[in-house]
Structures are given as C-alpha cells and as structure tokens.
C-alpha cells in the first residue's frame, strides 16, 4: 500500500497549530549552532525544541508559584481580619 507523503506536512495542521509550531521553531532557532554540529541534526533540533518548551513551562510554574504566594497571603490576612471582627462582635455582645 502506498501513501502520499507531503513534504510540507505542517499544512495539514490547523492554522492555529501551524502558527504555534512555527513560533516554537523560531524560538528553537537560537540553538542552531548547537544542533547543526550534532551527528543527528533533526534529533538535536527536537531536543532543543523540548528544552525551549521546558524553559517556558518553568517560567509559567514560577509565575503560578508567585500568584499562589500572593493568594495565600491575602487569604491569611482575610482570615485574621475575620477573626478580629468576630472578636469585636463578641466583645460588643458581652458589653
């Protein structure tokens, strides 16, 4: 059975997916000097793309951690404020 192979397989992707892939390839191009010196250029290029995606993922995780830290601080301050308000209400009720 013969299959027709397209040299530009990216055209078979949706426009959004193709644009995302092209963006990854652009960011991976900064490693061109490294992967062009590899024995298996295609494999090295995939690994550098994976490295780039890992860096992006780590940056997002760092942002999430910062947001969680801020939210935890807000939650703690609200908890303290609620406790102070309850204490004030109890004090006023006893008075």
C-alpha distance (Angstrom), angle and dihedral (degrees) to the residues before:
residue distance angle dihedral
X1 . . .
X2 3.79 . .
X3 3.77 124.0 .
X4 3.75 125.2 -159.3
X5 3.77 107.9 -121.3
X6 3.76 118.7 -154.9
X7 3.78 117.8 -146.8
X8 3.78 89.8 -153.0
X9 3.79 98.3 50.2
X10 3.81 90.2 162.1
X11 3.81 88.8 75.4
X12 3.79 87.4 68.2
X13 3.81 89.9 63.6
X14 3.78 123.3 85.5
X15 3.79 114.6 -93.0
X16 3.81 91.4 -108.2
X17 3.80 93.1 50.4
X18 3.78 92.3 46.2
X19 3.83 90.3 51.3
X20 3.82 90.7 49.4
X21 3.79 91.3 49.1
X22 3.80 91.6 48.6
X23 3.81 89.4 51.6
X24 3.81 90.4 53.2
X25 3.81 90.1 48.5
X26 3.81 91.0 50.7
X27 3.80 91.4 51.8
X28 3.81 90.3 46.1
X29 3.81 91.1 53.9
X30 3.81 90.0 79.2
X31 3.83 86.8 72.3
X32 3.81 91.9 53.4
X33 3.79 93.2 114.8
X34 3.80 90.7 55.1
X35 3.79 100.2 46.2
X36 3.81 95.0 40.9
X37 3.79 88.5 61.3
X38 3.81 92.4 52.6
X39 3.80 123.4 103.1
X40 3.81 90.1 -127.1
X41 3.80 104.9 38.0
X42 3.81 96.4 -178.2
X43 3.78 93.0 51.0
X44 3.81 91.9 46.7
X45 3.80 90.4 49.4
X46 3.80 90.6 53.4
X47 3.80 90.4 50.3
X48 3.80 91.8 50.1
X49 3.81 89.2 49.8
X50 3.80 88.1 51.5
X51 3.80 89.3 50.0
X52 3.79 90.8 51.4
X53 3.81 91.6 49.8
X54 3.81 90.2 48.2
X55 3.81 90.1 53.9
X56 3.80 90.0 50.5
X57 3.79 90.6 48.5
X58 3.82 91.5 49.9
X59 3.81 91.0 50.0
X60 3.81 89.7 52.7
X61 3.80 91.6 47.8
X62 3.80 89.9 51.7
X63 3.80 90.7 51.6
X64 3.80 90.8 49.1
X65 3.82 90.8 50.4
X66 3.81 90.3 52.3
X67 3.80 90.9 49.2
X68 3.81 90.7 48.4
X69 3.81 90.0 50.5
X70 3.80 90.7 51.9
X71 3.81 92.5 45.8
X72 3.81 91.7 48.4
X73 3.80 89.2 51.9
X74 3.80 91.5 49.8
X75 3.79 91.3 47.2
X76 3.81 91.2 51.1
X77 3.82 92.8 48.4
X78 3.81 91.0 48.9
X79 3.80 89.8 48.8
X80 3.81 90.5 51.4
X81 3.79 91.7 46.2
X82 3.82 91.2 50.4
X83 3.80 90.5 49.6
X84 3.81 90.8 50.2
X85 3.81 90.8 48.8
X86 3.82 91.4 49.1
X87 3.78 90.1 49.1
X88 3.81 90.6 50.3
X89 3.81 92.0 48.5
X90 3.82 91.5 48.5
X91 3.80 89.5 48.4
X92 3.79 91.7 50.5
X93 3.82 92.0 46.9
X94 3.82 90.5 52.9
X95 3.78 91.3 48.6
